Each structure stands twice: as C-alpha cells, then as structure tokens.
Amino acid sequence: MRVTIIRDDGVVGVGGIFRPVDLSALPAGIRAVQWNGVSGHIEYDEAANTVLDSIADFQEFIHLWTAAEPQAIAPIPVGQSAAGQMKAAAIARINASYRAAVKAMTAGYPEDEINSWPKQETEARAWLQDSNAHTPWIDGAAAERGMSKAELVDRIIANAALFAPMHGQLTGKRQKLCDEIAALGNTPAQQQLDAIQW
C-alpha cells in the first residue's frame, strides 16, 4: 500500500487517491512522508530526509484518510491516469519542500513585511534614479525608524541583492526537479518519481 502525506497541502494519499485530512497531529518539523509499501522516507523542514522502515507511526493518518467523507476524494481529472496522479503527488512534494526552504530563508519576517518587499525595492530603485520620486512606503518606514531615507534605501537595496540570488537558486531547483518529473513521460514508475528528491 503506497502512502503519501503532504503537510502543507493537508492531504494524505493512499494508493494514489488523495483526500484532505487533518494533519495537526503530525510531529513538528515533518513536511512529508513517502511510503512505497515496503520502505520510505520522512522529509523535514530543517533536517535531511530519514529512512522509514515502518508506516506504523503514521497509521493514524491512514485511519483519518479511510474515515474521510467519500466526496473528499480527489477525483481523477478527465484524461488523467493513476500515473498522472503519481506525478501530481511528486510535484506537490517538491513544491512543499520549496515552500519550506523559502520559509526558512525568510524566518523572522512577518508575512505582511515580506509581501511589502517588492514595493520597498521598487521605491528604493526609483529614489536612486530620482531623489524626487514618490516613495510613501519608504517615507513612512524611515520616519518611524528614525533614520534617513538614504540609509533605509541602502538597506533595502542590500537586502534585495542578498535575497534575490538565494530565492532564484531555490526557484531554479524547484523548476529543475519539476522538469525531471515531466521528462519521465506519461507512465513513470513510482521508484523513478521517488528518486527525485529535494
């Protein structure tokens, strides 16, 4: 029996059929579990994958999957085979790892502040081009922090220069792994999909 648990998507898949399941009891730090019926592995937010020799510790999530309402079963879209669902699960696993890596990189910053980063950089670059540029976000932040606009602009540009390549590397890695999954064609073996790891 093949089992996939994906924390960030809130789903459990058994035999390629995925259902929404309450994963709040999943031990902290675990983002995904893959079990091929004989062996598997556990994926963590901030640690290397570990080998899984038994699915027993995760049996409660299989019970929750079994108890899930029949209408919660994710239907196979028209034209999508079981292999298509296996590929979708592999991509979901890669995406969950990507989100966890980005989250680790931005740890310590509230989501609202992260969402303002493009605005900050746009205003900072506009001000560097024209010191009369309209920069309401930077004006407000500099005033509250008690620092000059020039100092805040320098910090914003420095942070953007630091963040952009790291984010680019993570995004490139996600895209490469998704390309590898796509390259397996329409009938990949589960073993091939399992070999593509973050």
Phi and psi in degrees as GROMACS dihedral restraints (atoms count N, CA, C in turn):
[ dihedral_restraints ]
;  ai    aj    ak    al  type     phi  dphi    fc
    3     4     5     6     1   -84.5    20    10
    4     5     6     7     1   133.0    20    10
    6     7     8     9     1  -131.3    20    10
    7     8     9    10     1   134.5    20    10
    9    10    11    12     1  -130.4    20    10
   10    11    12    13     1   130.9    20    10
   12    13    14    15     1  -122.1    20    10
   13    14    15    16     1   124.3    20    10
   15    16    17    18     1  -124.8    20    10
   16    17    18    19     1   104.5    20    10
   18    19    20    21     1   -58.9    20    10
   19    20    21    22     1   -50.7    20    10
   21    22    23    24     1   -66.5    20    10
   22    23    24    25     1   -24.8    20    10
   24    25    26    27     1   -93.1    20    10
   25    26    27    28     1    -9.5    20    10
   27    28    29    30     1    63.7    20    10
   28    29    30    31     1    37.2    20    10
   30    31    32    33     1  -130.5    20    10
   31    32    33    34     1   154.1    20    10
   33    34    35    36     1  -125.2    20    10
   34    35    36    37     1   134.7    20    10
   36    37    38    39     1  -113.6    20    10
   37    38    39    40     1   132.2    20    10
   39    40    41    42     1  -127.8    20    10
   40    41    42    43     1   121.6    20    10
   42    43    44    45     1    61.1    20    10
   43    44    45    46     1    28.3    20    10
   45    46    47    48     1    86.2    20    10
   46    47    48    49     1     0.1    20    10
   48    49    50    51     1  -105.4    20    10
   49    50    51    52     1   122.5    20    10
   51    52    53    54     1  -104.6    20    10
   52    53    54    55     1   139.5    20    10
   54    55    56    57     1  -135.1    20    10
   55    56    57    58     1   144.8    20    10
   57    58    59    60     1   -65.3    20    10
   58    59    60    61     1   132.4    20    10
   60    61    62    63     1  -139.3    20    10
   61    62    63    64     1   143.7    20    10
   63    64    65    66     1   -70.3    20    10
   64    65    66    67     1   112.2    20    10
   66    67    68    69     1  -105.7    20    10
   67    68    69    70     1    20.0    20    10
   69    70    71    72     1   -63.5    20    10
   70    71    72    73     1   -22.3    20    10
   72    73    74    75     1   -86.7    20    10
   73    74    75    76     1    -2.3    20    10
   75    76    77    78     1   -64.4    20    10
   76    77    78    79     1   131.4    20    10
   78    79    80    81     1   -53.5    20    10
   79    80    81    82     1   142.2    20    10
   81    82    83    84     1   -57.2    20    10
   82    83    84    85     1   140.3    20    10
   84    85    86    87     1    91.8    20    10
   85    86    87    88     1   -14.1    20    10
   87    88    89    90     1   -89.3    20    10
   88    89    90    91     1   125.2    20    10
   90    91    92    93     1  -105.1    20    10
   91    92    93    94     1   -23.3    20    10
   93    94    95    96     1  -158.9    20    10
   94    95    96    97     1   152.8    20    10
   96    97    98    99     1  -132.5    20    10
   97    98    99   100     1   132.5    20    10
   99   100   101   102     1  -123.5    20    10
  100   101   102   103     1   128.0    20    10
  102   103   104   105     1  -135.3    20    10
  103   104   105   106     1   125.1    20    10
  105   106   107   108     1   -98.5    20    10
  106   107   108   109     1     8.8    20    10
  108   109   110   111     1   105.1    20    10
  109   110   111   112     1   -20.6    20    10
  111   112   113   114     1  -126.5    20    10
  112   113   114   115     1   -41.1    20    10
  114   115   116   117     1  -150.7    20    10
  115   116   117   118     1   175.6    20    10
  117   118   119   120     1  -174.5    20    10
  118   119   120   121     1  -159.4    20    10
  120   121   122   123     1  -153.2    20    10
  121   122   123   124     1   161.9    20    10
  123   124   125   126     1  -114.8    20    10
  124   125   126   127     1   134.7    20    10
  126   127   128   129     1  -106.5    20    10
  127   128   129   130     1   134.6    20    10
  129   130   131   132     1  -114.3    20    10
  130   131   132   133     1   159.4    20    10
  132   133   134   135     1   -67.0    20    10
  133   134   135   136     1   -44.7    20    10
  135   136   137   138     1  -130.5    20    10
  136   137   138   139     1    30.1    20    10
  138   139   140   141     1  -149.7    20    10
  139   140   141   142     1   163.0    20    10
  141   142   143   144     1   -68.4    20    10
  142   143   144   145     1   154.6    20    10
  144   145   146   147     1   -58.6    20    10
  145   146   147   148     1   149.0    20    10
  147   148   149   150     1  -121.9    20    10
  148   149   150   151     1   152.5    20    10
  150   151   152   153     1   -73.2    20    10
  151   152   153   154     1   142.6    20    10
  153   154   155   156     1  -114.7    20    10
  154   155   156   157     1   118.0    20    10
  156   157   158   159     1   -96.7    20    10
  157   158   159   160     1   -14.2    20    10
  159   160   161   162     1  -150.8    20    10
  160   161   162   163     1   144.3    20    10
  162   163   164   165     1   -90.7    20    10
  163   164   165   166     1     0.7    20    10
  165   166   167   168     1   -55.2    20    10
  166   167   168   169     1   -39.4    20    10
  168   169   170   171     1   -65.8    20    10
  169   170   171   172     1   -15.7    20    10
  171   172   173   174     1  -115.2    20    10
  172   173   174   175     1    13.4    20    10
  174   175   176   177     1   -59.3    20    10
  175   176   177   178     1   -34.4    20    10
  177   178   179   180     1   -60.3    20    10
  178   179   180   181     1   -30.7    20    10
  180   181   182   183     1   -76.4    20    10
  181   182   183   184     1   -28.2    20    10
  183   184   185   186     1   -69.0    20    10
  184   185   186   187     1   -39.5    20    10
  186   187   188   189     1   -62.3    20    10
  187   188   189   190     1   -41.1    20    10
  189   190   191   192     1   -64.2    20    10
  190   191   192   193     1   -38.4    20    10
  192   193   194   195     1   -61.8    20    10
  193   194   195   196     1   -44.1    20    10
  195   196   197   198     1   -63.1    20    10
  196   197   198   199     1   -37.6    20    10
  198   199   200   201     1   -80.8    20    10
  199   200   201   202     1   -11.2    20    10
  201   202   203   204     1   -60.4    20    10
  202   203   204   205     1   148.8    20    10
  204   205   206   207     1   -58.5    20    10
  205   206   207   208     1   139.9    20    10
  207   208   209   210     1   -54.7    20    10
  208   209   210   211     1   -35.6    20    10
  210   211   212   213     1   -71.5    20    10
  211   212   213   214     1   -11.4    20    10
  213   214   215   216     1   -79.3    20    10
  214   215   216   217     1   -10.1    20    10
  216   217   218   219     1   -64.6    20    10
  217   218   219   220     1   129.0    20    10
  219   220   221   222     1   -70.4    20    10
  220   221   222   223     1   115.9    20    10
  222   223   224   225     1   -69.8    20    10
  223   224   225   226     1   149.9    20    10
  225   226   227   228     1   -77.0    20    10
  226   227   228   229     1   120.6    20    10
  228   229   230   231     1   -58.6    20    10
  229   230   231   232     1   153.9    20    10
  231   232   233   234     1   -54.4    20    10
  232   233   234   235     1   128.2    20    10
  234   235   236   237     1    85.6    20    10
  235   236   237   238     1    -4.8    20    10
  237   238   239   240     1   -98.4    20    10
  238   239   240   241     1   125.7    20    10
  240   241   242   243     1   -86.9    20    10
  241   242   243   244     1   177.7    20    10
  243   244   245   246     1   -60.0    20    10
  244   245   246   247     1   -36.4    20    10
  246   247   248   249     1   -62.8    20    10
  247   248   249   250     1   -36.0    20    10
  249   250   251   252     1   -63.1    20    10
  250   251   252   253     1   -39.4    20    10
  252   253   254   255     1   -67.7    20    10
  253   254   255   256     1   -37.0    20    10
  255   256   257   258     1   -63.0    20    10
  256   257   258   259     1   -41.5    20    10
  258   259   260   261     1   -66.7    20    10
  259   260   261   262     1   -39.5    20    10
  261   262   263   264     1   -62.7    20    10
  262   263   264   265     1   -38.6    20    10
  264   265   266   267     1   -66.4    20    10
  265   266   267   268     1   -39.0    20    10
  267   268   269   270     1   -65.3    20    10
  268   269   270   271     1   -41.2    20    10
  270   271   272   273     1   -65.9    20    10
  271   272   273   274     1   -40.7    20    10
  273   274   275   276     1   -61.4    20    10
  274   275   276   277     1   -37.9    20    10
  276   277   278   279     1   -64.8    20    10
  277   278   279   280     1   -44.4    20    10
  279   280   281   282     1   -63.8    20    10
  280   281   282   283     1   -43.3    20    10
  282   283   284   285     1   -63.5    20    10
  283   284   285   286     1   -36.6    20    10
  285   286   287   288     1   -65.0    20    10
  286   287   288   289     1   -40.1    20    10
  288   289   290   291     1   -65.3    20    10
  289   290   291   292     1   -39.6    20    10
  291   292   293   294     1   -62.6    20    10
  292   293   294   295     1   -47.8    20    10
  294   295   296   297     1   -60.9    20    10
  295   296   297   298     1   -39.3    20    10
  297   298   299   300     1   -65.6    20    10
  298   299   300   301     1   -38.9    20    10
  300   301   302   303     1   -67.8    20    10
  301   302   303   304     1   -41.9    20    10
  303   304   305   306     1   -65.3    20    10
  304   305   306   307     1   -40.4    20    10
  306   307   308   309     1   -62.1    20    10
  307   308   309   310     1   -40.1    20    10
  309   310   311   312     1   -64.7    20    10
  310   311   312   313     1   -37.2    20    10
  312   313   314   315     1   -68.9    20    10
  313   314   315   316     1   -30.3    20    10
  315   316   317   318     1  -104.8    20    10
  316   317   318   319     1    14.5    20    10
  318   319   320   321     1   -57.3    20    10
  319   320   321   322     1   139.4    20    10
  321   322   323   324     1    97.7    20    10
  322   323   324   325     1   -11.6    20    10
  324   325   326   327     1  -107.7    20    10
  325   326   327   328     1   129.4    20    10
  327   328   329   330     1   -64.9    20    10
  328   329   330   331     1   151.7    20    10
  330   331   332   333     1   -58.2    20    10
  331   332   333   334     1   -40.0    20    10
  333   334   335   336     1   -62.3    20    10
  334   335   336   337     1   -36.9    20    10
  336   337   338   339     1   -69.8    20    10
  337   338   339   340     1   -41.3    20    10
  339   340   341   342     1   -58.9    20    10
  340   341   342   343     1   -41.7    20    10
  342   343   344   345     1   -64.1    20    10
  343   344   345   346     1   -21.5    20    10
  345   346   347   348     1   -87.3    20    10
  346   347   348   349     1    -8.2    20    10
  348   349   350   351     1   -57.2    20    10
  349   350   351   352     1   -44.8    20    10
  351   352   353   354     1   -59.6    20    10
  352   353   354   355     1   -39.9    20    10
  354   355   356   357     1   -63.9    20    10
  355   356   357   358     1   -44.4    20    10
  357   358   359   360     1   -58.6    20    10
  358   359   360   361     1   -48.6    20    10
  360   361   362   363     1   -65.8    20    10
  361   362   363   364     1   -40.5    20    10
  363   364   365   366     1   -60.4    20    10
  364   365   366   367     1   -46.8    20    10
  366   367   368   369     1   -65.4    20    10
  367   368   369   370     1   -41.7    20    10
  369   370   371   372     1   -62.3    20    10
  370   371   372   373     1   -44.7    20    10
  372   373   374   375     1   -68.3    20    10
  373   374   375   376     1   -36.0    20    10
  375   376   377   378     1   -63.7    20    10
  376   377   378   379     1   -41.4    20    10
  378   379   380   381     1   -68.0    20    10
  379   380   381   382     1   -35.1    20    10
  381   382   383   384     1   -65.0    20    10
  382   383   384   385     1   -30.4    20    10
  384   385   386   387     1   -80.2    20    10
  385   386   387   388     1   -33.0    20    10
  387   388   389   390     1  -151.4    20    10
  388   389   390   391     1   109.8    20    10
  390   391   392   393     1   -66.7    20    10
  391   392   393   394     1    -7.4    20    10
  393   394   395   396     1   -97.3    20    10
  394   395   396   397     1     4.4    20    10
  396   397   398   399     1   -62.2    20    10
  397   398   399   400     1   148.5    20    10
  399   400   401   402     1   -75.9    20    10
  400   401   402   403     1   118.1    20    10
  402   403   404   405     1  -135.1    20    10
  403   404   405   406     1    68.3    20    10
  405   406   407   408     1   -63.6    20    10
  406   407   408   409     1   -36.9    20    10
  408   409   410   411     1   -65.5    20    10
  409   410   411   412     1   -50.5    20    10
  411   412   413   414     1   -63.0    20    10
  412   413   414   415     1   -40.3    20    10
  414   415   416   417     1   -58.8    20    10
  415   416   417   418     1   -46.2    20    10
  417   418   419   420     1   -66.1    20    10
  418   419   420   421     1   -44.2    20    10
  420   421   422   423     1   -67.1    20    10
  421   422   423   424     1   -43.2    20    10
  423   424   425   426     1   -63.4    20    10
  424   425   426   427     1   -40.9    20    10
  426   427   428   429     1   -63.3    20    10
  427   428   429   430     1   -44.4    20    10
  429   430   431   432     1   -68.6    20    10
  430   431   432   433     1   -33.4    20    10
  432   433   434   435     1   -83.4    20    10
  433   434   435   436     1   -12.8    20    10
  435   436   437   438     1    69.9    20    10
  436   437   438   439     1    36.9    20    10
  438   439   440   441     1  -128.3    20    10
  439   440   441   442     1   162.2    20    10
  441   442   443   444     1   -71.6    20    10
  442   443   444   445     1   155.7    20    10
  444   445   446   447     1   -60.8    20    10
  445   446   447   448     1   -39.9    20    10
  447   448   449   450     1   -61.6    20    10
  448   449   450   451     1   -41.4    20    10
  450   451   452   453     1   -65.8    20    10
  451   452   453   454     1   -43.2    20    10
  453   454   455   456     1   -65.6    20    10
  454   455   456   457     1   -41.1    20    10
  456   457   458   459     1   -59.8    20    10
  457   458   459   460     1   -43.4    20    10
  459   460   461   462     1   -60.0    20    10
  460   461   462   463     1   -41.9    20    10
  462   463   464   465     1   -66.0    20    10
  463   464   465   466     1   -42.1    20    10
  465   466   467   468     1   -62.0    20    10
  466   467   468   469     1   -45.5    20    10
  468   469   470   471     1   -65.3    20    10
  469   470   471   472     1   -39.9    20    10
  471   472   473   474     1   -64.0    20    10
  472   473   474   475     1   -43.2    20    10
  474   475   476   477     1   -65.2    20    10
  475   476   477   478     1   -40.9    20    10
  477   478   479   480     1   -62.9    20    10
  478   479   480   481     1   -40.0    20    10
  480   481   482   483     1   -66.5    20    10
  481   482   483   484     1   -30.8    20    10
  483   484   485   486     1   -77.1    20    10
  484   485   486   487     1   -43.5    20    10
  486   487   488   489     1   -74.2    20    10
  487   488   489   490     1   -41.0    20    10
  489   490   491   492     1   -56.1    20    10
  490   491   492   493     1   -50.1    20    10
  492   493   494   495     1   -67.1    20    10
  493   494   495   496     1   -35.0    20    10
  495   496   497   498     1   -65.7    20    10
  496   497   498   499     1   -45.0    20    10
  498   499   500   501     1   -64.7    20    10
  499   500   501   502     1   -39.1    20    10
  501   502   503   504     1   -62.0    20    10
  502   503   504   505     1   -41.0    20    10
  504   505   506   507     1   -63.3    20    10
  505   506   507   508     1   -44.5    20    10
  507   508   509   510     1   -63.9    20    10
  508   509   510   511     1   -43.1    20    10
  510   511   512   513     1   -65.6    20    10
  511   512   513   514     1   -41.5    20    10
  513   514   515   516     1   -62.1    20    10
  514   515   516   517     1   -39.6    20    10
  516   517   518   519     1   -63.7    20    10
  517   518   519   520     1   -44.4    20    10
  519   520   521   522     1   -59.9    20    10
  520   521   522   523     1   -46.0    20    10
  522   523   524   525     1   -64.4    20    10
  523   524   525   526     1   -40.3    20    10
  525   526   527   528     1   -61.1    20    10
  526   527   528   529     1   -45.1    20    10
  528   529   530   531     1   -66.2    20    10
  529   530   531   532     1   -38.9    20    10
  531   532   533   534     1   -65.6    20    10
  532   533   534   535     1   -36.5    20    10
  534   535   536   537     1   -63.2    20    10
  535   536   537   538     1   -39.5    20    10
  537   538   539   540     1   -63.5    20    10
  538   539   540   541     1   -38.6    20    10
  540   541   542   543     1   -65.2    20    10
  541   542   543   544     1   -45.8    20    10
  543   544   545   546     1   -61.4    20    10
  544   545   546   547     1   -36.2    20    10
  546   547   548   549     1   -67.9    20    10
  547   548   549   550     1   -14.2    20    10
  549   550   551   552     1   -73.0    20    10
  550   551   552   553     1   -10.4    20    10
  552   553   554   555     1    82.7    20    10
  553   554   555   556     1  -161.6    20    10
  555   556   557   558     1   -87.8    20    10
  556   557   558   559     1   -10.9    20    10
  558   559   560   561     1  -132.1    20    10
  559   560   561   562     1    60.6    20    10
  561   562   563   564     1   -73.9    20    10
  562   563   564   565     1   151.3    20    10
  564   565   566   567     1   -83.3    20    10
  565   566   567   568     1   147.1    20    10
  567   568   569   570     1   -58.0    20    10
  568   569   570   571     1   -35.2    20    10
  570   571   572   573     1   -62.5    20    10
  571   572   573   574     1   -37.3    20    10
  573   574   575   576     1   -66.0    20    10
  574   575   576   577     1   -41.6    20    10
  576   577   578   579     1   -67.4    20    10
  577   578   579   580     1   -40.7    20    10
  579   580   581   582     1   -65.2    20    10
  580   581   582   583     1   -25.8    20    10
  582   583   584   585     1   -74.2    20    10
  583   584   585   586     1   -16.5    20    10
  585   586   587   588     1   -89.8    20    10
  586   587   588   589     1   101.7    20    10
  588   589   590   591     1  -120.4    20    10
  589   590   591   592     1   150.8    20    10
